[in-house]
Amino acid sequence: MSGRFPHPPQGFAGSQRLWRPWAGVLLAFCLAQTFLTAGSLFASGEGDAKEDYRRYATIDGPPHDYWNRPLQDRFTAIKDDLEAGRMDLDYGSEKEFVTSLLKALEIPVASQLLVFSTTSLQLRLISPRNPRAIYFSDDLYLGWVPGGKIEIVSLDPELGGIFYIFDIPRERRPLVVERSDKCMNCHSGKETGHIPGLVIESVVPGPSGGSLTAYRRNLSGHGIPLEERFGGWHVTGQFDFPKHWGNLTGRLTPDGLVTESFQIGERCNPAVYPVTTSDILAHLLFEHQNGFVNRVLKAGYKARAFLHEGRGKLTPADREDLLEESHGLVRYLLFADEVELPGEGIVADSLYQEQFLALKKPAGNGLSLRDLDLKGHLFQHRCSYMVYSAVFQGLPEAFRRQVYRDLGKALHPVEGGAEFSYLPPEEKAAIREILKQTLTDLPPGWGE
């Protein structure tokens, strides 16, 4: 199946010159050229943004001290056991090793996303015939290219992305897990506002690699239009999106960009991977988490830097800046700009849905923030489950409490005002009750 697009998608350079292979998509893990980035971090012009980030995103020195501070992320905690061969892993094949490692790291195997754009330093291995697999939980991301290396992005509560890479061992023996500084060229560069964050973009790949065009650059989150997502990725499952860029390769002709669609199994062997899906629900949650992490990391870096500069006190301008950050986080937490799922919504892969829901934190009435809707919206109770995540809990306490105060006001039946009126009173009440019963650090009297 093919189609013609006489007017290439937004961001196309206007010529038939191929973009450099790493110009494009996604979460290109540790040795990635494009993976985790902070989206559109600054509303001001580039000059203002450059001057702004230098106040809070100098990672080498205090207060962040990215390279020297003791790490608190989950992967670093098990790194010594992995290197020494003390973990109970299966060394029978690459597939079996990856499957057992995912289990040990508590990453759902059915979170698998397959991407065939050549967008990492392992690009020589990636193609529609040999897609890269990505797996994720709330605080860990694992990438693997069959025949290549394992890449890890582990989220430190304060520092953000910690990047690791290592070869798949052929037998139980000591191995070396490298903390990579090469990833920082992109993951802590201009694209991310100089913070170690997450990137997700889309490209239209050529038939065997490269990137014909890239778009939705430096943007992430559940507000991205569906028609701008999934370029370079496989997407499986039941959904009725009128237009998107998943499952496509393209070629440039005098008449414009011509695309060809294909499904998993038509060009690659799905049996190589632990599961055969690249599920639509996993894609949507992956996008939501990227947007959440990027926004929280930016706010946290700002708050720590401002408090460090003022020796624990904020200037009026800095206080106003952080109030704006808090307001933005509350809007994101409450899905204020979520793109509505069209048609009948989606039907999720049953295994991934089961694995995702197994992590819910229910209130006494059984309700949780992971309860899925999948019709017009992702969730029944529109407050992000990422409020429990390590990066959110790692925010400076004074700032996190401000976010809680703003969240309580937004969920108040009266004080929320018109801005949050899209949430019906009964949904606000359900969210308040869930949070009061499942978060232990809410201010006294919160939500009353």
N, C-alpha and C positions, 0 to 999 in steps of 0.2 A: 504494500500500500504506500502511495507516495502523494505528495501535495506540493503546490507551488505557492511561494510567498514572494510576489514581486517586490514588496516593500519589506526588507529584512527587519527583524525585531529591534526594539529600542536598544541603542548602544552600538549598532553595527557600524563599522568604520567606513562603509561606502565603497569599498574596493574588493577585488577578488584575492587580495593578499591574505594568506592564512595568518591568524594570530599565533604568537608563540605558544607552544603546547601547554605551558603552565599558566596561561592567562585566565583560565576558566574556573571551574566549579567549586566546589565543596570542601568540605571537611577533608582536606588532604592532610592526613595526620602528620606525625612528627616530621618526616622528611618531605612534607608537602609544600607545594608552592602556593596553594590556596586552600585553607581549611578554615579554621575558626577565626572569624573576624568580628569586630564590634559593630558592624552595620553603620548606619548613618549617625555617627556619634555627636556631631556638632551641627547646630542649626545655622551658625554664622558662616561667613565666607572662609575660604581656605586660610588666608592670612591670619584672621582672628582665631581660627581653630588651632593653628600651629602655635601661636602665642599662648593659647589656653592650655594645651596639653602639657607643655613644658612645666607647668606649675605642679602637676600631680602625677605625671606618667614617666618620670625619670626612675627607671626600675633598679638601676645599679646601686644607688645609694639610699640613705634613710629618707622616708620611713619604710620603704618597701624592701630594699636589699634582696632582690630576687634571687641572686646566685648564691648567697651565703646564708640566708635565713634557714633554720631547720624546717624541713618540709612536713606538712600535716596531711597530705593527700593520701588517698587509700592505696594507690598502687605502690608508692614509696614504702608504705608500711610492710608490704609483702615482698619487696624487691630482693632482699637478701635470701629469703627462702627459695625464691624462684631461681636465683643465680646458683645457689648451692644444690639444687635438685631435690629440695626437701618437700616440694609440693606434690600432691598426688595427681600427676598428669599422665596422659596417654601419649606415648612416643611412637605409636605404630605407623602414623602417617601425618601429613600436614593437617588434613581435615580432622583427624582424631585429636591431634594436639590442640588445635584451635578450639574445638568443641569442649575439651576438658578444661582449657584455660578460661573460657567464658564461664563455665560452671564455677570454677574456683573464684573468679572475680565477681560472681553474682550478676553477670550481664546476661539478659535474656537472649538466648540464641535466636529466637524468632524476631528480634529487633533488626535482623540482617537487612541492610540496604546494599544494593549492587549498583556500582557506578562504572561506566565504561569510557569516560573521558580521560585523556592522558594528562592528569593534573597533579602529579607528584613527581618527586625525583626518582621514583620507580616507574616512570612513564613508559620505559621500554618494555615493561611487562604487561601494561594495561591496554586493553582493546575490547571491542565488542565480543571477541572470542575468549577473553580472559578478564572479566570485570574484577574490580577491586571490591571487597566486602567491608562494610562498616557495621559495627555493633555498638550499642550504647545503653548506659543506665543513666541515673540522674547525675552521677559525678565521674563516670569513666567512659572513654571512647576507645574502641580498639579497631584498628584497620589491618587488613591482610590482603595481599595479592598472592594468589597461588603461584608458587615458585619464587616468592620473594620473602620479605621480612615482615615481622610483626611491628606495628606502630601503636603507640599508646599516647593518649592525651588524658591526664589525670588532673582533676580540678582541685587545687589547693584552696581551702576556704578563704584565704586572703590574697594569695598571689595570682590565682587563676591557673591557666594551663601550664602543666609541667609535662615536657615532651620526652618520650623514651622510644628507643628502637632496638630490636635485637633479631638475630637469626633464629629460625626454628631448629631446635636441636634434633638430631637424628636418633639420639638415645639419651638415657638419663645420665647426664654429666654436667659439670659446672659450665655455665655460660655467662657471657658478659652482656649486661643490659646498659646501654649507653644513654645518658641524659644528653640530648642533642641540643646544641646551640644553633645549628643550621636552620632549624625551624623558626628561630626568632627573627630571621630576615623578613619573613612575611607575617608571622604571628605576633610580633611586637614591633611592627614597622608602621608605615604610613597607613596601610590598609586597616589597621586595628586601632588607630589612635595611639599607637606605641604602648599598648597594654597587651599582655599575653592572653588573648581572647579567642573567640571562635569565628570562622568565616563560612558563609554558605552563599554560593552564587550559582548561576546556570550558564551553560554553554550549549551550542549545537555542535557536536563533534563531527569531524569528517568520517568517512567510512572505515578508516583504519587508524584514526587518531587525529591529533591536532585539534584546533578549535576554530570553527568558521566564524563564530560570533559569540560574544558574551554580553550579558545584560543583568539587570537588577543588582548591580555591583554595590558593595558596601551596605547592603540592606539585609536584615534578617528579622524573622518573627512572624507571628500568626496574622499580621496585617498585610503581608505580601500577597498581591492578587494571584489567584491560582493559575491564571494563564501565563504567569511569568516564572513558574516553578518547574523543577524536575529536569531541566535540560542537562543531558548527559547521564541521567539515572534510569534504571529500570523501575517501573511502578507496576505492582500487581494488586489484585483485589477487585472488589465491585464498587464502582463509583461512576458518576455521570457528570464529568467535568467537560463542558463544551470544547475547551481548548486548553492544552498544556504542552510542555516540551519534552515530556518523558518518552522513553522507548523510541527515540528518533536519532538517526544520523542524517547528515545533509551533504549536499554538494552545490557548488556555485556554478551557475550557468549564465549565459548572456541574458536570460529572461528573469534572473533572480535566484533566490535560494530554493532549491528543491530538496524536500525531505523524504525519507523512507522510514517507515515504522517497522519494528520487529519486536518479538517477545522473547522472554527468557527461554532458552532451549533451542532457538532457531540458529544461533551463532555460537553459543557456548554450551558446555556440558554442565547442567545444574547439579548433577550428582557429585561434582567436585566440592560443593559447599555443604555446610551442615544442614541447611534447609533450602528449599527451592523458591522462596518468596523474597520480594522486596516490597513489603506491604504498604498500602496507602496510609494506614493508621500510623505505622512507624515513621513514614515520611512527615506526616503532619505533626507528630509529637517531636520529632527531631528538629523541625523548624521552630516550633514553640520554644523548646529548650535552648536553642541557639540564641534566639532573641532575648530570652530571660537572662541567660548567663552573661551575655554581652552588656546588657543594661546594668545588671547588678555589679559586675566588675568595675565598670566605669564609675558608678556611684561610690563604691567602696574605696577605690584608689583616690578619688577626690576627697572624700571625707577624711581618710587617714592623712593625706598630704596637708589639707587645710588645718587640721587639728595639730599636726606636727609643727607647721609654720607658726601657729599662734600659741604654741605650748599649752594646748588643751582648750584654748578659747577661739571663737570664730569672730571674724569681722562681720559687720552687717551685710556686706556684699557676699561674703562666703556663705553666710547663713541663708541668704535669699537663693543663692545658687543651689545649695543642698535641699532647700524646700522644693525647688523645681524638680530636682532629681527624685525626691521622694514622691512627688505628685505623679511623675512619669512612671515610676515603678508601680504605684497603686493602680494606675490605668492599665498597665500591662498585666499585673496580677489578676485583675478583674476582667480581662479580655475585652476592654473597651473598644478596641479597633479590630477585633477578630473578623476575618473574612467568613461570611456565611457559606455553609456547605450547600451547593445547589441541588436541585431535584430531590430525590429521595435520600440524600445523604450518602453515606458509605456503609459497606459491610466489611468489618475487619477480619483478618485472618484469625481463626479461633484460637490457635496456639499463642499468638502474640497477645491477643486480648486477655487470655487466661494468665499469661506471665506478667502482664502489666498490672492487672487487677490484684494479683497476689501480693503486691507491695502496698496496698492501700492501708491507711490508718483510719479506721472507722470510729465515729463517735458512738455513744451509747445506744443511739437509735439506729445504728447500722449504716448511716450515710457517711460518705467520704468524698474527698476532693478528686479521687480517681474514678468516680462513677461516670461512665460514658453515656453520652447522648447519641452522637453520630448521625443525627438528622440535620437540623439547621446548624448545630454547634457541636464542638468536640465533647463538651462536658455538661452534665446535668446541673452541677453547682459551679458556676463560673468564677472560681478562684484557683489559681495555679497550685498544683501539688508541689511545685518547686519551692514553695514557701518553706518546706521542710529541708531543703537541700543544704549541703555544706557551704556553698558559696553565699547563700542568703544568711544563714546563721553566722557566717564569718564576717558580716558587716560590722563596723564599729558599733558598739552597743548603743551609744547615744543616737546615732543615725538610724539604726534598726528600730529603736523605740519611736522615732519620729514617723517612720514608715507605718508602724503599727497604729499610731494615733490617726494618721491620715486614712489608713485602711478602715479603722473603726468608724470614722466620720463618713466615709463613702458608703458603708454598709448600714448606716443608721437610717431608719425608716423616714426620718424628716430631714436630717442634716445633709444627707447625700445629695440633695438637690437634683436639678435637671440633668447634670452631667452623667449621673449613674442611674438615671430613671429607666434605662433599658433593662435593668435587673428588676424583676417583679418583687414585691414585698416578701412573698413567701420564699423566693430564692435567696434574698438577702438574709432572711431569718435563718434559713438552713445553713448558709455559709458561716454566719456568726456562731451558730451552735457548734458546728464542726470545729472551727478554729479554737473556740473556748475550751473544748474538750481534748484537743489533740496537740496544741502548742503549749509548752510549759513556761515560756518566757514573756507572755503577754503582760502589759502593765495592769496593775490592780484596777478593777472596775471596767476593764476594756469591753466595749460593745454594749454597754448599758445606757 
